[in-house]
Amino acid sequence: MRVLFAFFTMFFLSPVYAVDDWYKPPVSATWHWQLQGIVNESYDVDIYDIDLFDSPVELIQRLQASGKKVICYFSAGSYEDWRPDAAAFAEQDLGKTLSGWDNERWLDIRSDQVKSIMASRLALAAKKGCDGVEPDNVDTYRHNTGFSARSNDQLAFNRFLAAQAHQRGLAIGLKNDLDQLRALVNDFDFAVNEQCFEFSECRALSIFIKNGKPVLNAEYREMYLEDMAQREAMCKESIIQQFSTLILPLKLNDVFRVSCLP
């Protein structure tokens, strides 16, 4: 009954925005991505991508007052045991542990309860005043999660997230999920990618650029920091492809930051 009530609230009581009434970032937008540590507010960029739960409203408002748009990050495909809504997840919806992340478990994206919680997170993003969202781990069908979700389940879940974000006046980015870029480009407003140059995967992302939507890319390879020739070659290619590429620490804690754009 509680799940049915949550869905009634989610679909019928949420604010409805006019068609296309949300932020649409431009191709080659500049950005800063920081999910850990005290957020460095000094970068002269178009977009800040920061944590939904850890970022107070006052921070979001300060960034916006300085002319920046704010994208709020949360994980849509994994359970994180330290989040304030962690107790809302049902045990049967929690799968295997993510490789390299001992306090995260995969979620069953087919679950109505999981969808209800994600809709609540989107409502929180709207309430805090975020301009958009970056839901992470939206390619669960490609991993050994403990569930039998397939590519069609992932498409349905990702489109659900996009529709719910837009219903609340939020832009939404598609995180990685390279195999479904073409199918989802019309549903999402921008792409967020990690290491497409390192793994020679950037070509697939060009579908977003062709549709007038930016690709916000992060590279973690130490070579791009230590070898100027390698960095310049990668950045030159990024600029040609009109990507918005940053070289960042894997922890996304602002220990260093190199931008391929001015």
VENUR-V992497 format. One record per residue. N is the residue number from 0. PSI is psi in whole degrees, -180 to 180 (none if undefined). Layout:
n=(N,N)
psi=(PSI,PSI)
This chain:
n=(0,1,2,3,4,5,6,7,8,9,10,11,12,13,14,15,16,17,18,19,20,21,22,23,24,25,26,27,28,29,30,31,32,33,34,35,36,37,38,39,40,41,42,43,44,45,46,47,48,49,50,51,52,53,54,55,56,57,58,59,60,61,62,63,64,65,66,67,68,69,70,71,72,73,74,75,76,77,78,79,80,81,82,83,84,85,86,87,88,89,90,91,92,93,94,95,96,97,98,99,100,101,102,103,104,105,106,107,108,109,110,111,112,113,114,115,116,117,118,119,120,121,122,123,124,125,126,127,128,129,130,131,132,133,134,135,136,137,138,139,140,141,142,143,144,145,146,147,148,149,150,151,152,153,154,155,156,157,158,159,160,161,162,163,164,165,166,167,168,169,170,171,172,173,174,175,176,177,178,179,180,181,182,183,184,185,186,187,188,189,190,191,192,193,194,195,196,197,198,199,200,201,202,203,204,205,206,207,208,209,210,211,212,213,214,215,216,217,218,219,220,221,222,223,224,225,226,227,228,229,230,231,232,233,234,235,236,237,238,239,240,241,242,243,244,245,246,247,248,249,250,251,252,253,254,255,256,257,258,259,260,261)
psi=(-42,-38,-42,-40,-40,-40,-36,-46,-43,-43,-28,-21,-5,150,143,128,157,158,130,21,64,167,135,101,145,158,142,22,144,151,162,135,115,118,-6,153,175,123,126,111,7,-6,137,84,170,-35,138,131,109,168,134,-48,-38,-12,116,158,-37,-38,-47,-43,-38,-44,-43,-36,-25,10,11,150,150,120,132,125,139,159,124,-18,1,152,128,120,-9,-3,150,-20,17,-33,-12,-16,140,143,-36,-13,0,123,-144,160,141,138,123,-4,87,-22,22,143,146,149,153,101,-7,-10,133,-35,-42,-44,-39,-42,-40,-36,-37,-37,-38,-38,-38,-42,-43,-42,-38,-15,16,146,-24,-179,155,91,128,166,51,31,42,-28,-16,3,164,86,-18,-4,167,30,140,179,-38,-34,-40,-42,-45,-43,-45,-38,-35,-48,-45,-45,-41,-37,-49,-36,-28,11,25,135,157,138,146,119,119,-120,53,-34,-16,13,-48,-38,-25,-2,-33,-16,-22,159,-18,168,143,127,152,124,34,-29,-40,-39,12,49,7,-28,-39,-31,-12,-19,-32,-44,-44,-26,15,26,135,156,112,108,142,135,139,-2,128,-29,-34,-20,-42,-26,105,-38,-43,-41,-46,-37,-44,-45,-37,-45,-38,-43,-40,-42,-3,29,158,90,133,148,118,161,146,-32,-8,50,13,23,-35,164,123,128,139,-9,155,none)
